[in-house]
Amino acid sequence: MATGSADSPATLYGPVSLVFGTVALIAAVFAGFIGIAIPLLFGSLAVTFALLGLARKLNRGQCAIGLATGSLSVLYPIFLAAALSA
């Protein structure tokens, strides 16, 4: 039985943040149809998991992409709502 960081559940932070970030970015594009709750929720989860993964230095590439897509999906609906309300 192997021990160490390979068996840790923390190794899933990268893939989870990547999936949440991708789903959130796609949902953010369609925010006019489905609302802004899904992109904000999934985007914030992607950012959280990405930061946890970057702190543990596991799957750094996936965490970086998850962080970028998650932050874009959180900021896009906010800027869209601000632009449409002005």
Backbone as CSV, one residue per row, in Angstrom:
resi,resn,N_x,N_y,N_z,CA_x,CA_y,CA_z,C_x,C_y,C_z
1,MET,0.839,-1.168,0.000,0.000,0.000,0.000,0.890,1.240,0.000
2,ALA,0.665,2.103,-0.969,1.486,3.307,-1.100,0.959,4.396,-0.173
3,THR,1.869,5.172,0.332,1.485,6.301,1.172,2.055,7.562,0.572
4,GLY,1.605,8.685,1.069,2.121,9.960,0.584,1.046,10.784,-0.071
5,SER,1.484,11.758,-0.868,0.551,12.694,-1.469,-0.230,12.103,-2.633
6,ALA,0.201,10.959,-3.185,-0.506,10.361,-4.318,-1.855,9.793,-3.895
7,ASP,-1.993,9.395,-2.632,-3.250,8.834,-2.143,-4.132,9.875,-1.483
8,SER,-3.688,11.075,-1.410,-4.428,12.114,-0.713,-5.598,12.615,-1.552
9,PRO,-6.726,12.904,-0.917,-7.837,13.497,-1.660,-7.500,14.881,-2.211
10,ALA,-6.432,15.483,-1.734,-6.023,16.799,-2.220,-5.547,16.750,-3.660
11,THR,-5.245,15.562,-4.171,-4.841,15.460,-5.572,-6.002,15.742,-6.512
12,LEU,-7.211,15.759,-6.008,-8.387,16.043,-6.837,-8.709,17.531,-6.927
13,TYR,-7.976,18.382,-6.225,-8.259,19.817,-6.272,-8.096,20.378,-7.684
14,GLY,-7.087,19.943,-8.401,-6.844,20.434,-9.753,-7.945,20.063,-10.727
15,PRO,-8.255,18.767,-10.861,-9.327,18.396,-11.794,-10.691,18.968,-11.420
16,VAL,-10.986,19.034,-10.128,-12.281,19.578,-9.707,-12.367,21.065,-10.027
17,SER,-11.302,21.801,-9.778,-11.333,23.229,-10.092,-11.406,23.461,-11.596
18,LEU,-10.761,22.607,-12.367,-10.824,22.721,-13.820,-12.237,22.464,-14.345
19,VAL,-12.888,21.441,-13.831,-14.257,21.126,-14.266,-15.228,22.222,-13.829
20,PHE,-15.146,22.629,-12.559,-16.031,23.692,-12.083,-15.797,24.993,-12.839
21,GLY,-14.553,25.312,-13.129,-14.253,26.533,-13.861,-14.783,26.501,-15.277
22,THR,-14.661,25.363,-15.937,-15.163,25.231,-17.303,-16.685,25.318,-17.346
23,VAL,-17.347,24.610,-16.444,-18.813,24.662,-16.390,-19.279,26.077,-16.049
24,ALA,-18.587,26.729,-15.138,-18.974,28.080,-14.753,-18.771,29.070,-15.895
25,LEU,-17.701,28.907,-16.667,-17.463,29.817,-17.783,-18.498,29.626,-18.882
26,ILE,-18.865,28.383,-19.152,-19.919,28.135,-20.138,-21.250,28.691,-19.642
27,ALA,-21.537,28.521,-18.356,-22.771,29.065,-17.791,-22.748,30.586,-17.776
28,ALA,-21.577,31.183,-17.619,-21.479,32.643,-17.616,-21.779,33.219,-18.988
29,VAL,-21.397,32.491,-20.031,-21.701,32.952,-21.387,-23.209,32.991,-21.608
30,PHE,-23.911,32.021,-21.035,-25.364,31.962,-21.170,-26.069,32.536,-19.950
31,ALA,-25.443,33.483,-19.264,-26.012,34.052,-18.043,-27.306,34.803,-18.312
32,GLY,-27.484,35.313,-19.507,-28.723,36.001,-19.836,-29.916,35.065,-19.869
33,PHE,-29.664,33.796,-20.134,-30.744,32.816,-20.222,-30.977,32.066,-18.917
34,ILE,-29.908,31.743,-18.200,-30.045,30.899,-17.017,-29.835,31.650,-15.706
35,GLY,-29.483,32.908,-15.756,-29.243,33.679,-14.545,-27.777,33.659,-14.152
36,ILE,-27.471,34.379,-13.096,-26.069,34.492,-12.694,-25.724,33.647,-11.473
37,ALA,-26.683,32.911,-10.942,-26.410,32.121,-9.734,-25.463,30.965,-10.012
38,ILE,-25.665,30.259,-11.112,-24.823,29.091,-11.415,-23.384,29.506,-11.701
39,PRO,-23.139,30.519,-12.541,-21.739,30.910,-12.734,-21.067,31.424,-11.465
40,LEU,-21.803,32.139,-10.639,-21.206,32.643,-9.405,-20.883,31.510,-8.442
41,LEU,-21.774,30.536,-8.316,-21.546,29.418,-7.408,-20.400,28.539,-7.895
42,PHE,-20.471,28.091,-9.145,-19.434,27.207,-9.664,-18.102,27.936,-9.803
43,GLY,-18.135,29.207,-10.148,-16.908,29.983,-10.256,-16.210,30.149,-8.919
44,SER,-16.990,30.419,-7.891,-16.382,30.568,-6.567,-15.843,29.240,-6.050
45,LEU,-16.530,28.148,-6.355,-15.997,26.832,-5.983,-14.712,26.515,-6.748
46,ALA,-14.665,26.878,-8.021,-13.454,26.645,-8.813,-12.281,27.443,-8.265
47,VAL,-12.526,28.682,-7.907,-11.454,29.511,-7.342,-10.982,28.937,-6.010
48,THR,-11.915,28.494,-5.176,-11.556,27.929,-3.875,-10.704,26.678,-4.028
49,PHE,-11.150,25.735,-4.874,-10.390,24.505,-5.060,-9.045,24.778,-5.734
50,ALA,-9.003,25.756,-6.632,-7.743,26.084,-7.292,-6.738,26.659,-6.295
51,LEU,-7.193,27.523,-5.422,-6.283,28.093,-4.424,-5.804,27.034,-3.439
52,LEU,-6.689,26.113,-3.071,-6.263,25.020,-2.193,-5.240,24.125,-2.887
53,GLY,-5.455,23.848,-4.155,-4.511,23.019,-4.901,-3.183,23.707,-5.123
54,LEU,-3.220,25.016,-5.382,-1.963,25.750,-5.556,-1.186,25.845,-4.247
55,ALA,-1.898,25.921,-3.135,-1.223,25.973,-1.842,-0.521,24.657,-1.528
56,ARG,-1.102,23.545,-1.970,-0.490,22.236,-1.725,0.469,21.815,-2.832
57,LYS,0.565,22.632,-3.871,1.471,22.391,-5.003,1.200,21.057,-5.698
58,LEU,-0.097,20.764,-5.923,-0.502,19.556,-6.624,-1.303,19.949,-7.857
59,ASN,-0.972,19.361,-9.012,-1.673,19.635,-10.272,-1.757,21.143,-10.540
60,ARG,-0.616,21.786,-10.531,-0.577,23.243,-10.604,-1.120,23.787,-11.912
61,GLY,-0.924,23.083,-13.024,-1.445,23.547,-14.306,-2.963,23.547,-14.323
62,GLN,-3.558,22.472,-13.847,-5.012,22.391,-13.787,-5.575,23.409,-12.816
63,CYS,-4.888,23.616,-11.713,-5.345,24.610,-10.739,-5.266,26.020,-11.317
64,ALA,-4.232,26.304,-12.076,-4.096,27.639,-12.672,-5.196,27.897,-13.693
65,ILE,-5.508,26.893,-14.519,-6.587,27.054,-15.486,-7.930,27.161,-14.771
66,GLY,-8.133,26.368,-13.724,-9.357,26.459,-12.936,-9.506,27.807,-12.259
67,LEU,-8.395,28.356,-11.800,-8.428,29.681,-11.178,-8.782,30.757,-12.193
68,ALA,-8.207,30.670,-13.381,-8.479,31.672,-14.417,-9.924,31.601,-14.895
69,THR,-10.396,30.394,-15.204,-11.770,30.276,-15.704,-12.790,30.570,-14.608
70,GLY,-12.487,30.179,-13.385,-13.401,30.469,-12.278,-13.513,31.949,-11.990
71,SER,-12.388,32.642,-12.012,-12.436,34.082,-11.745,-13.102,34.841,-12.894
72,LEU,-12.876,34.392,-14.128,-13.567,35.019,-15.257,-15.070,34.812,-15.176
73,SER,-15.471,33.626,-14.782,-16.903,33.347,-14.719,-17.576,34.058,-13.557
74,VAL,-16.831,34.426,-12.537,-17.411,35.220,-11.448,-17.501,36.687,-11.854
75,LEU,-16.479,37.180,-12.534,-16.444,38.604,-12.876,-17.323,38.961,-14.071
76,TYR,-17.467,38.055,-15.029,-18.231,38.362,-16.247,-19.688,38.720,-15.966
77,PRO,-20.455,37.936,-15.200,-21.845,38.329,-14.949,-21.972,39.622,-14.134
78,ILE,-20.996,39.874,-13.264,-21.045,41.104,-12.471,-20.852,42.316,-13.380
79,PHE,-19.869,42.252,-14.270,-19.655,43.346,-15.205,-20.803,43.471,-16.203
80,LEU,-21.388,42.361,-16.606,-22.513,42.370,-17.519,-23.727,43.034,-16.855
81,ALA,-23.999,42.721,-15.624,-25.119,43.336,-14.920,-24.874,44.824,-14.683
82,ALA,-23.632,45.181,-14.399,-23.318,46.596,-14.203,-23.443,47.392,-15.492
83,ALA,-23.042,46.786,-16.595,-23.111,47.484,-17.882,-24.553,47.630,-18.357
84,LEU,-25.384,46.644,-18.092,-26.764,46.707,-18.542,-27.642,47.602,-17.660
85,SER,-27.231,47.800,-16.405,-28.032,48.625,-15.512,-27.684,50.102,-15.619
86,ALA,-26.550,50.423,-16.200,-26.139,51.837,-16.297,-26.801,52.548,-17.445
